């Protein structure tokens, strides 16, 4: 994938969710026994913007917050991180989003979303038109941004406009089942976005859930998504996803690293190529946000002109660092930190 080299104001523009994240300070405690929480900032596109900025990219965020103290908290953090906030919209009458999370390593991280009457889901086409998408080398959109109107139309319009202006469009699947009124609608919305997308990033379960169309299968997927065991053939889901428009699909695999799948060129019925990229061994404290750290590292590498292996390996390193930390955006690694980590583990 060739990224345009001309100078633009931003390396990355991301659209979608932002939130106040309340993370349990009582590591290992059952949720009902938690005594205190730490306050951070989160949300998939927000995390990726912060992660990219800490690595040295110029990032801008299009999100919406309420005219409330939580919105002030989010904006204050983003300004401190030097993420461009001039396109963040205040939505009077709506609330800034929040998430509450328990931490029971290695595999139990119960979370509750507070997104009723949520500001960022009220992003509109007019908000997109007020954002200079053509001044970004990459536009990042997310699955949660497609979950409801008017955000759904705004997100799809942003992808259309970015493509017309020569901006690479990246979709992070960001599957959150409780944010959808019907799990079949999730697949419909994700599939409708694929012709507008150059690169998709997701886990095995997110990829399978996005491509399931049979109602019974989707119901099974919904009941099992929290256990990370969505039924279905991931290889077939990958082939179908790539047939629908994206040239590349990067599969996040946690401790196993990642896989880069690329559509066959010039062969209608050819098989995608697959590049295996190993991960890094670490002790897990909290997995939430690791995929966003991965995306930040991957995009950094691609924007530097690195090959897919090296870019995905950097993404793996960023994700590995984050799972050893307490939160998401507040704990994204800097370029110096990730390079020191990589050097300790044999390099890229």
HELIX and SHEET records of a PDB file:
HELIX    1   1 UNK A   31  UNK A   33  5                                   3    
HELIX    2   2 UNK A   44  UNK A   55  1                                  12    
HELIX    3   3 UNK A   69  UNK A   80  1                                  12    
HELIX    4   4 UNK A  120  UNK A  122  5                                   3    
HELIX    5   5 UNK A  125  UNK A  129  1                                   5    
HELIX    6   6 UNK A  133  UNK A  135  5                                   3    
HELIX    7   7 UNK A  144  UNK A  146  5                                   3    
HELIX    8   8 UNK A  151  UNK A  164  1                                  14    
HELIX    9   9 UNK A  177  UNK A  179  5                                   3    
HELIX   10  10 UNK A  183  UNK A  193  1                                  11    
HELIX   11  11 UNK A  194  UNK A  196  5                                   3    
HELIX   12  12 UNK A  204  UNK A  211  1                                   8    
HELIX   13  13 UNK A  215  UNK A  224  1                                  10    
HELIX   14  14 UNK A  225  UNK A  227  5                                   3    
HELIX   15  15 UNK A  234  UNK A  243  1                                  10    
HELIX   16  16 UNK A  254  UNK A  256  5                                   3    
HELIX   17  17 UNK A  290  UNK A  303  1                                  14    
HELIX   18  18 UNK A  308  UNK A  322  1                                  15    
HELIX   19  19 UNK A  329  UNK A  331  5                                   3    
HELIX   20  20 UNK A  335  UNK A  344  1                                  10    
SHEET    1   A 8 UNK A  59  UNK A  62  0                                        
SHEET    2   A 8 UNK A  10  UNK A  15  1                                        
SHEET    3   A 8 UNK A 136  UNK A 142  1                                        
SHEET    4   A 8 UNK A 168  UNK A 172  1                                        
SHEET    5   A 8 UNK A 199  UNK A 203  1                                        
SHEET    6   A 8 UNK A 248  UNK A 252  1                                        
SHEET    7   A 8 UNK A 258  UNK A 262 -1                                        
SHEET    8   A 8 UNK A 273  UNK A 277 -1                                        
SHEET    1   B 4 UNK A  37  UNK A  42  0                                        
SHEET    2   B 4 UNK A  19  UNK A  24 -1                                        
SHEET    3   B 4 UNK A  97  UNK A 101  1                                        
SHEET    4   B 4 UNK A 111  UNK A 114 -1                                        
SHEET    1   C 2 UNK A  64  UNK A  65  0                                        
SHEET    2   C 2 UNK A  89  UNK A  90  1                                        
END                                                                             
